[in-house]
Structures are given as structure tokens and as C-alpha cells.
Amino acid sequence: METENTKEILNHHLTAFGDNNLDEILKDYTEQSLIFTNDGTIQGLAKIKEFFDRLFRLIPKGSSFEMIQLSVSNNVAHMIWKSSSEKAIINFGTDTFFMADQKILFHTVAADIRIL
């Protein structure tokens, strides 16, 4: 997969995330997709939906979000970011995405979340 395709998938994902749109987020994943988190591995659309639903409660639409670094090469994207809302402060977050067949196949996420 070329870098432009990876950027397109990532842009869709980030837009859906910013809109807290679960239906659009799920379009980026498959039943085989894996998300690696601080709390373990998540697989399948139902579990991925639960993960993002919990995250959207901490970072609702309209929260502050700053992309600190974004690197994309071939079918891999890596970002470092921070965010804050009335419910949480995330001074450091990092995600890595591995894309295949126009979907996110593997996604790692780690964040230092302070719940208010």
C-alpha cells in the first residue's frame, strides 16, 4: 500500500475520531483488526466499538487536540499527540497504525491519561 492510501485511511480515522462517530470509526477496521493498548489487546468490531465508546466519554467532540508529530511511510503511520477535556487530560499519547487492504489491521495506542 502506498503512502497516499495510508494518509487517506488515517485522515478518515482522525475525522471520525474528532466527530466521535463510532459508525465511521468502525469502517476503518475489520473483525481481524487488533488494537494493542495499555490494558491488553482488543479484537473484533464489537470490542473496538466498546474501546472507542469509552474513549469518546473521556475525549468528547470539541475537546482540545494537538498533533505533535505525524509520520507516514508506505502502509504505516505513527503519531504523537495530546488532548484535554473537562473529563481528562492526556499530556502524551501515541498511536501506530499498520494498514492493509484499505483497513487498519494493527493499531497500537498508549496514553498518559489523567481523569479529572
C-alpha positions in Angstrom: 0.0 0.0 0.0 1.3 3.4 -0.9 1.8 6.3 1.5 -1.1 8.2 -0.1 -3.6 5.4 0.7 -2.3 5.3 4.2 -2.8 9.0 4.6 -6.3 8.7 3.2 -7.3 6.0 5.7 -5.7 7.9 8.6 -7.5 11.1 7.6 -10.8 9.3 7.6 -10.0 7.8 11.0 -8.9 11.1 12.5 -12.0 12.9 11.2 -14.3 10.2 12.5 -12.5 10.4 15.9 -12.8 14.1 16.1 -16.5 13.8 15.3 -16.9 11.0 17.9 -18.5 9.0 15.1 -18.5 5.3 16.0 -20.0 4.1 12.8 -17.3 5.8 10.7 -14.5 4.7 13.0 -15.6 1.1 12.6 -15.4 1.4 8.8 -11.6 1.6 9.3 -11.3 -1.8 11.0 -12.3 -5.4 10.3 -13.2 -8.3 12.6 -9.5 -9.4 12.4 -8.1 -5.9 13.3 -6.2 -5.8 16.5 -5.7 -2.8 18.8 -2.9 -3.1 21.4 -3.5 -0.9 24.4 -2.2 -0.3 28.0 -4.9 -2.7 29.1 -4.3 -5.5 26.6 -5.3 -6.5 23.1 -8.7 -5.7 21.6 -10.0 -7.6 18.5 -13.2 -7.5 16.5 -15.6 -4.8 15.7 -17.8 -5.1 18.9 -14.8 -4.8 21.2 -13.3 -2.0 19.1 -16.6 -0.2 19.3 -16.6 -0.5 23.1 -13.0 0.8 23.2 -13.8 3.9 21.3 -17.1 4.5 23.1 -15.2 4.6 26.4 -12.5 6.9 24.9 -15.2 9.3 23.5 -16.6 9.7 27.0 -13.2 11.0 28.1 -12.5 13.0 24.9 -15.9 14.1 23.7 -16.4 16.0 20.4 -15.0 19.5 20.7 -12.1 18.6 23.1 -8.7 20.2 22.6 -6.4 18.0 20.4 -2.9 18.8 19.3 -0.9 16.7 16.8 2.7 16.9 17.9 4.2 14.6 15.3 2.9 12.6 12.4 5.0 10.3 10.3 3.6 8.2 7.4 5.6 5.7 5.3 4.2 3.2 3.0 1.5 1.4 5.0 2.5 2.6 8.5 1.5 5.8 10.3 2.8 7.0 13.6 1.5 10.0 15.6 2.3 11.7 18.9 -0.5 13.9 20.3 -2.1 15.4 23.4 -5.6 16.3 24.3 -7.8 17.6 27.1 -11.4 17.9 28.0 -13.5 18.6 31.1 -13.1 14.9 32.0 -9.5 14.1 31.2 -6.1 15.5 30.4 -3.8 13.5 28.1 -0.4 15.1 28.1 1.1 12.4 25.9 -0.5 9.9 23.5 1.0 7.8 20.8 -0.6 5.7 18.1 0.9 3.5 15.4 -1.3 2.2 12.5 -0.5 -0.7 10.1 -2.8 -0.6 7.1 -3.7 -3.5 4.8 -6.4 -3.8 2.2 -7.7 -0.2 2.8 -8.2 -1.0 6.6 -6.4 -0.6 9.9 -5.1 -4.1 10.5 -2.9 -3.3 13.6 -3.2 -0.3 15.8 -1.1 0.4 18.9 -2.2 3.1 21.3 -0.6 4.3 24.6 -1.6 7.4 26.5 -0.9 9.0 29.9 -4.5 9.8 30.9 -5.4 11.8 34.0 -9.1 11.5 34.7 -10.5 14.7 36.3 
